[in-house]
Amino acid sequence: MELNDPILVHWFDADLLMRLGIAAVIGLLLGLDRELRGLAAGMRTHGLICFSAAAMTVSVIALYHALDGGQPNTRLDPLRVFEATGAFIGIVGAGLIVFSKGSVKNLTTAAHLWLTAVIGLACGAGQWPLVAMGAAISVVMLTLLRVIERRFFPDEDSTA
């Protein structure tokens, strides 16, 4: 079996720590809304998904470069990691969604997990403007829109 060369411990750097650390922190913050409301998939779930997506992205990018992915006649496709992440989150999200007593529950949580995975992928790729805008916009949508829903649509169930 032929393996890639190992990456030695002394190559551990601040960029890697920042990519993974920021993903973990943002994932935990995104899950805080769910946790405080007592809904499915709270802080730990969001933190783990965001961190895992970032770690997977870093690994794929590193392997792509280590195995000369940019060379002609190379069959490496790092975009498959994004496809795999989408499939996994789709399965988790489908498991969360419940139809009960004529209404659908946990749609927002399922969408929230997808967003968390996307932000984790962006952290792993070091796409900091996308990470910052994605985190900021999502926090605004989750907090501000909940206040608007409660004020203007009090009869509708906004606990998704």
N, C-alpha and C positions, 0 to 999 in steps of 0.2 A: 504494500500500500504506500502510495506516495503522498506525503503531507506537505503543507506549506511550512516554511521555516518558522520556528516559534518566535514570539515577540518577547524579549527579555524584560524582566521586572524593572530594570533601570531606565527603560524607555517610557515608563509611566509618566505622563506629563500633565500640565495644568489644563491644556485644551481638552483632553479626554475627561478629566475630572469635571470641568465646567459643563461639557455636553451632557454627561450623565447626571451630574448634580442638579443642574437647572431642570432637566426633564423630571427628575424625582420630585423636586419642590413644586413645580407647576402642576404636576399630576396630583399631588396632595392637595394643593390649593383648589384645583378644579373639583376634586372630590369632596371638599369641605361643604359645599352647598348641599349635596346629597346626604352627607353625614348629619348635618345639622337638622335636616328635615326628616331624618329617620327613614330614608328611602333606600332601595336596593343599590348596591355598588357604591360604597362610600369612599372615604379617603384612601384606605389601603388598596382597594381595587383600582382606583384611578391612578394612584401613585405607582403601583406595580405595572400597569399597562403602559403608562407614559415612559417609565424607566426602561421597561423591556423593549419597547419600540425603538427607543434611542440606542440601547445597547446593540440591538439587532442591526440597526442602520450603520452604526460605527463598524461593527464586525464585517458587514457586507462590503462597505467601502474599502476597508483595509484589505480584505481578501481579494477584492477586484484588482486593487493596485499591486498586491503581492504576487498575484498570478498573471500579471501582464494583461489585464482585461482590455486595455486600449489597443492592443496589437491586432493587425489584420488576422483573419482566420481563427480568432478566439471566440469561443461559444459561451462566454460568461455574460449573464444578463442580470445586473443588480436590481432591475425593476421588479423582478419576481418577488423580492422581499416585500414590496408594497402590495402586490397581489395577495401574498400569503397573509399579510397583516389584515387586509380588508376581509378576506375569507374568515379568518379567526374571529375578528370583532363582529362580523355578521352572525356567526354562530352564537357567540356570547349574547349579542343583542337580541337575537331571536328567542333565546332562552329566557330573557328578562321580560319580554313583552307578554302581557296576560290580557285575555279578553274575559271580563267578568261582569255579570249583571248589566249587560248592555253597553259597557264602556271599555275602552282600551287603556291599560295602565302601563307605565314604565317606558313609553316611547321617548320621552325626553332623556331618561337615563341611558337608553340604548344609543341615542344620538350623541349624548355627552361622552360616552365611552369611545365612540368613533372619533370625535374631536380630540379626545385625549391621546389616542393612538397617533393621529396625524401630527399633533404637536410634538409627541415623542419622536416620531420619524424626523421631523424638522430639527429637533435638538441634536439627534444623532448625526445629521448631515451638516450641522453647524450653520443652519440658515437662520441667523439671529433676528433679522427683521421680521421674517415670517413667524417666528416663535413669539416675539414681543407683540406683534399685532394680533396674532391668533389668541394668545392668552388674554390680552386686554379686551378685545371684542367679545370673547366668550364670557368673561366675568361680567361685563356690562349686560350682555344678553341674559345671563342667568339671574342677576340680581335686580337690575332695573326693570326688566320685563316682568318679573314676578310681582314687583310693586304695582306696575301698571295693570297687570291682570287682576290683581286683588281689588284695585280701586275701581276699574271700569267694567270688569266682568266678574262680580262677586258670586254670582249664582253658578258659574261653571266650575268644574273640578279642575283646579290648577295644581294638583299635587303630583302630576306625572313626573 
